[in-house]
């Protein structure tokens, strides 16, 4: 609607500007030709710009005035050419039928939110222009105009009184339906309206549109005759300002103020949700399938990636925001609970941040299937018997990690969880692929001797380029795409899980390998299913982990036997 208002102003400026610049020239009939040439150039430029902008950033292009201008300019161009159109009746009939069919069906086959203002917008816009031309050209021929029934059937149908009345209140209907739809979706919590809800919104919108057209638009638009105006000038002001007019003015003012306040409040609400990371938890699984695009081959609509490159670093698991993980300088054990906190069945998540970033999915599964998730976490400290470990990345000695692991092991064995969830592999140093470190074996042996069952998670691929940590979000911010900002799978993962054979030696261990939910057969992309996979070079975004919850649930259910 804002683009439409801008168009009216810009078009008036264009006409007056042409009149001013050409005021000294006697163009006569050539003025129309000049206008058509100018409109054609502007329409073409806007359409080309829309295609380029749509490919670069569809969301921004959707609200870009010049990217949408061609849709309105095409109508102006058709108006300038309509008197030169001479189509035989059979052609007008074919055109009108095809155009009406395209208009009625495009909503079902074209996702306007994702495809406009790109080339697909040409379908409804072009069909509307053709439908108008198929009937409007009869006005250029007075003989056709006087001939009854010379319009094609679709045009005659649209010229009947019910459709004309509907067209008369189309603008009010347009203004009412969108806020009603948005408020209904916000109230119901649905991501889209079903058939009954959509019909209800249209029905209420139609009633409100009729009322506002009848009692607000028409009284404001209609004017008395000039004689009546002169007579009215002698009537006292108090008589002219009748109560209905005052009431209608107040209603319009209050309604405008309420809608403005609601708009500001809604924007503030969204801003707060984004700042707290809450908005990402409410993304539609249909629009943002994430890992389901790989696992279940879910359809991926063309939408902006989330989290954005600016949101990525803050897309953290709740355990981080709740300070449930000890930092590098903190030797303490911090125990937190997630999932169903009153459940008797328990899964303990133990180790470093690569065990921690699965908390987002485990919390969802715990609440769904009725188990508690407790944490024993320390940054950069996977469960290991290594006495002089080093901090990943910096290579600095990290002796505190060994002491912390010993304390965590004692606590876990004492607490007797049903299962311990931890990582069982690491990336190779300066070589492609991953490995199961020998220093992990004493940990599995200790758990086996204590009768503690283990869910061993294959570690997340670590992204490295030219010997340095590689951040997909930075690559995307620099203009890369999901493919160029990823890397070949063979560089980060072995063909077979290096820890797969541990189950033969330790029967109480169950292995989980989610690599196929992160990477394709030969490549690990930066994003899948419209969701950014990594928040840095090797930690998963909480939003992507959330999309893996169904698949992780299937794996854990099969290993624990707690659910089918």
Steps between C-alpha positions, in 0.01 A plus 500: 500500500787738577647427156164582344488835680856577395409410142213748488728780619789399275274468194354845556852640531593319177206648308551852633874471445449401137253784452747748647800378302311480172286811545677684218471219247200441276495123518128453444420138422861401560459568871319167546782320319755667724302399808476139381874487433574643844259261675647205308853593605402544866300174502787303346757653735284427805433141389869427437589657835233289672648178359853592608388621844283190549795270439728703729265554796135409450381642832645845432381494139146418615475843666712690248295770327686492169495118492119513527449801271479290180181335626325839503684649203383208287142605575577859403660376179192291422282807554709695251474224239141387549354716222734339248398142580284333234442134575244276331231353723641148498842625616348716773300202625805274515708769670232579759445133589872427535561822693216439746616141554853625570374756752283248684767227513823692556444521875501121523807444285719804571637588842471876479685560827806318369479570125390864474607743360697266273396356163211298645322825589456546125232227504230681705603847378512398133178302526321801649623726220387252236159459663450878495615533139275216385197712592627857512589518131128499413488860629727598212239381249157664544336233285616229738396712795143516366486130424343301781702210635816573311718454807642152568314292755754546787482878456119497491500292818729746674277786380195366687370696798638273779854516364475871430384556858786288627742700288360824639607401851820321394727758659325471837511122472872520425558722804302281738598144410872516580490633859211263576701206367814599694310554825323165458828314441656672802197411714471139382874429488465354150753565227233513230122505479313187395202506264242574771716767664576663167131506409421654839762772455364581153141507628580737787717709268214522251253619764743761634590609147132552413441700818803723453422551131136579569543723802851645467642486146186589305398796721853637483535442126163618379452873462189704452436700183653841465167669572459301815849600605415868453183462698683313771741790543220699667418220745650543846806292579328323790225381270741372236708303748236243571547233762551203256786682330666575833456141616644362178796733525565389857471133402752543218738690729475249783533203265808652337653568839423148623653339191809719527542414869448130427760514224757667725426259786532199270835621364626554854380152596686344207811702583496374860446142386792524259721654765420211736534237230136399552384578148720228352325238712171583329611453140256294297634146437329514160685815400824409680537119483875510573634146541171354376600618152781242515338225707140510378555686170262769622408772252700819553318824410707794382532708817776695675742290704464498878680565720644782295874556496445767765290271720727196469743564786212546745304189393609308809361206696310589814769334710743773394263787577418334835874476588487122522843446346822578688737726310871432448599655834217354708572159661152456646232251401182678400197274484186618320184317404303513174228295337239359739658606830277277714553184293668192649687408182816704451755570229819674613670725244871505583813647345576818309304744289459245220292286732326812625371627166268197480313627809251687280374176344532292818293753695220474243515120498507482880183704527338297222592150620527557874866486602725742684821639354775588751826667402868464591670741262826691469623703204754320281502197727363175353510194724857378467778333703764731354700652789631800304227592253517814293237762430359440149602773261761678712696187592567629852542244778176436687587294811185614678298295251643170628410584860152606396443176304597290803255692719226476239551125460466446875185710507343324202570152637357609834184648344436185291322651197333257261730616218795733451493703178846611387720537192723209395709641212718802420641656182845388392781748556609658169348210305161438339231301678434409862629246752411329828787603736660222705481723809121455489519124555561516880182706530290235326669233710417685822136538400480132404644391834249722681205371299428840341357488149634746242348671196808581292451793260734536204647847524393791281724571199755772574536743210858598413642675192869560443575384852269760658149467648243576231182693586216444250314804634793726409522341156128557443530860618773550239264395221547122492217249482416177683722298268804724467494553877505127570761234435537144369384236744818297455703783655310494829365145539626149438285276284414290807445612858840436669322401822257255341690190616495607866168325549673163455741575784250688715153345455342763726587773249267611223628707208324800346627646173310810384743582219236445231284764667789746471659416165396370162666191356803691378472852635430687823318824415476809718121480516230242440125543497530880534690464830864591564673189636793652690513797736881504474755262349397184685198563727152435368237773508223427748245549223653229284533261798130557563426385145695178569290410806265260315790300352695502827183382673475203266861405573470534879166321507651203316801482736316551829176320417309776680276573200443340161 
